[in-house]
Amino acid sequence: MKILVFGAGGQLGKALLGSAGKAGHLAMGLSRANVDITDADAVSHVICSDVPEAVINAAAYNAVDAAEDNRGLAFRINSEGAGNIAHACNMVGVPICHLSSDYVFDGSSRTPYREDSPVSPLSVYGASKARGEDIVRNIANRHLIIRTSWVFGRFGNNFVKSILGRLGKADCLSVIDDQIGCPTSAEDLATALFKILTTAHKTEAWGTYHFCGLKAVTWFQFANAIAMAKRLHIPDMTEIVPTTTADYHQRAVRPTYSVLDCQSVIANFGINVPEWPTALANVVDYLVAGNR
Ligand SMILES: NC(=O)c1ccc[n+]([C@@H]2O[C@H](COP(=O)([O-])OP(=O)(O)OC[C@H]3O[C@@H](n4cnc5c(N)ncnc54)[C@H](OP(=O)(O)O)[C@@H]3O)[C@@H](O)[C@H]2O)c1
């Protein structure tokens, strides 16, 4: 398939472009410098002039804390921008695959969130993603909305890079131990998205789905897994200590539990949901090798 990818400069966008060929697709990437998704005319022009077979929207305003003070911008990108893409896709009859987030949920559940669980975002970022979902659903006849969580990979900014950057530089790192979620490798997500898109093309199984890495953890547990993988290469003496959300003072409120139930994506698309520690080991090997 010929697939147009918005957000090509981000961590998922780069993973999509990097693995498209292997999956048998031709991906054309658009970064913000190429097209700003808040510019409806520019979005429409690029989709309508060289009509692809599918569009993936991996562009987003992802600064969860900063969004609290930049509500307008977060909504313009995550809601209206997504709508611009959905509108242009619908005009030319092209399906849109739009990425959304576990932060559309409020975390009050203690069992994994299903696709039909009620959304109730706690943050501006979460609200802007939930609104984006609604807009895409209402505009695009053929849509896939894929909610994911805690994305990490070789490229862009993410929690893995942040922990690696601090290990060995401080005596002690405090990491939140009362928010639970599922880390997701950008490469695993990219592979799954191609399979979902290809299958949906044949089966018309459009709709909303969850995809995340297997095994729920707290940020503290994830940080320890990162440190263990790193210390196989370069030992350090930094102690990782658990802290609470209440003591950490994040600007945005996050769900304390945002585990996504992936049963539907497994059943509909035959996706093998991978355990994230395998991908984590590869990403840490890659990043540590680059720093040696
Ligand atoms: N990262 C996570 O942990 C996480 C968790 C759950 C869901 N998701 C969702 O997964 C998707 C991919 O996330 P990601 O981690 O790959 O994000 P990312 O690394 O932050 O990449 C997002 C990309 O979108 C681009 N962008 C921002 N505003 C734009 C605009 N107005 N026009 C065009 N491009 C614009 C950014 O460009 P600049 O670099 O120029 O700003 C960036 O390259 C997003 O929908 C995100 O909400 C992510």
PDBQT file of the ligand as one rigid body, heavy atoms in Angstrom, charges set to zero:
ROOT
HETATM    1  N1  LIG A 301       4.562   9.235  23.290  1.00  0.00    +0.000 N 
HETATM    2  C1  LIG A 301       3.709   8.544  24.044  1.00  0.00    +0.000 C 
HETATM    3  O1  LIG A 301       4.056   8.047  25.124  1.00  0.00    +0.000 OA
HETATM    4  C2  LIG A 301       2.299   8.323  23.570  1.00  0.00    +0.000 A 
HETATM    5  C3  LIG A 301       1.389   7.686  24.427  1.00  0.00    +0.000 A 
HETATM    6  C4  LIG A 301       0.082   7.484  23.982  1.00  0.00    +0.000 A 
HETATM    7  C5  LIG A 301      -0.303   7.909  22.727  1.00  0.00    +0.000 A 
HETATM    8  N2  LIG A 301       0.597   8.527  21.930  1.00  0.00    +0.000 N 
HETATM    9  C6  LIG A 301       0.153   8.991  20.623  1.00  0.00    +0.000 C 
HETATM   10  O2  LIG A 301       0.902   8.318  19.620  1.00  0.00    +0.000 OA
HETATM   11  C7  LIG A 301       1.089   9.191  18.501  1.00  0.00    +0.000 C 
HETATM   12  C8  LIG A 301       2.560   9.270  18.132  1.00  0.00    +0.000 C 
HETATM   13  O3  LIG A 301       3.265   9.780  19.255  1.00  0.00    +0.000 OA
HETATM   14  P1  LIG A 301       4.846   9.979  19.257  1.00  0.00    +0.000 P 
HETATM   15  O4  LIG A 301       5.323   9.508  20.573  1.00  0.00    +0.000 OA
HETATM   16  O5  LIG A 301       5.458   9.464  18.012  1.00  0.00    +0.000 OA
HETATM   17  O6  LIG A 301       4.897  11.566  19.267  1.00  0.00    +0.000 OA
HETATM   18  P2  LIG A 301       6.121  12.553  18.989  1.00  0.00    +0.000 P 
HETATM   19  O7  LIG A 301       7.410  11.827  19.041  1.00  0.00    +0.000 OA
HETATM   20  O8  LIG A 301       5.906  13.711  19.890  1.00  0.00    +0.000 OA
HETATM   21  O9  LIG A 301       5.863  12.989  17.497  1.00  0.00    +0.000 OA
HETATM   22  C9  LIG A 301       4.797  13.802  17.141  1.00  0.00    +0.000 C 
HETATM   23  C10 LIG A 301       5.161  14.509  15.881  1.00  0.00    +0.000 C 
HETATM   24  O10 LIG A 301       4.064  15.348  15.511  1.00  0.00    +0.000 OA
HETATM   25  C11 LIG A 301       4.615  16.516  14.965  1.00  0.00    +0.000 C 
HETATM   26  N3  LIG A 301       3.688  17.624  15.035  1.00  0.00    +0.000 N 
HETATM   27  C12 LIG A 301       3.314  18.335  16.123  1.00  0.00    +0.000 A 
HETATM   28  N4  LIG A 301       2.481  19.311  15.761  1.00  0.00    +0.000 NA
HETATM   29  C13 LIG A 301       2.333  19.240  14.426  1.00  0.00    +0.000 A 
HETATM   30  C14 LIG A 301       1.609  19.984  13.480  1.00  0.00    +0.000 A 
HETATM   31  N5  LIG A 301       0.871  21.052  13.830  1.00  0.00    +0.000 N 
HETATM   32  N6  LIG A 301       1.684  19.624  12.177  1.00  0.00    +0.000 NA
HETATM   33  C15 LIG A 301       2.443  18.581  11.788  1.00  0.00    +0.000 A 
HETATM   34  N7  LIG A 301       3.151  17.827  12.639  1.00  0.00    +0.000 NA
HETATM   35  C16 LIG A 301       3.101  18.161  13.950  1.00  0.00    +0.000 A 
HETATM   36  C17 LIG A 301       5.838  16.801  15.806  1.00  0.00    +0.000 C 
HETATM   37  O11 LIG A 301       6.697  17.645  15.079  1.00  0.00    +0.000 OA
HETATM   38  P3  LIG A 301       7.766  18.551  15.868  1.00  0.00    +0.000 P 
HETATM   39  O12 LIG A 301       8.820  17.587  16.311  1.00  0.00    +0.000 OA
HETATM   40  O13 LIG A 301       8.219  19.515  14.812  1.00  0.00    +0.000 OA
HETATM   41  O14 LIG A 301       7.032  19.176  17.001  1.00  0.00    +0.000 OA
HETATM   42  C18 LIG A 301       6.406  15.404  16.001  1.00  0.00    +0.000 C 
HETATM   43  O15 LIG A 301       7.335  15.075  15.011  1.00  0.00    +0.000 OA
HETATM   44  C19 LIG A 301       0.457  10.524  18.897  1.00  0.00    +0.000 C 
HETATM   45  O16 LIG A 301      -0.867  10.586  18.433  1.00  0.00    +0.000 OA
HETATM   46  C20 LIG A 301       0.423  10.467  20.406  1.00  0.00    +0.000 C 
HETATM   47  O17 LIG A 301      -0.584  11.272  20.966  1.00  0.00    +0.000 OA
HETATM   48  C21 LIG A 301       1.901   8.750  22.311  1.00  0.00    +0.000 A 
ENDROOT
TORSDOF 0
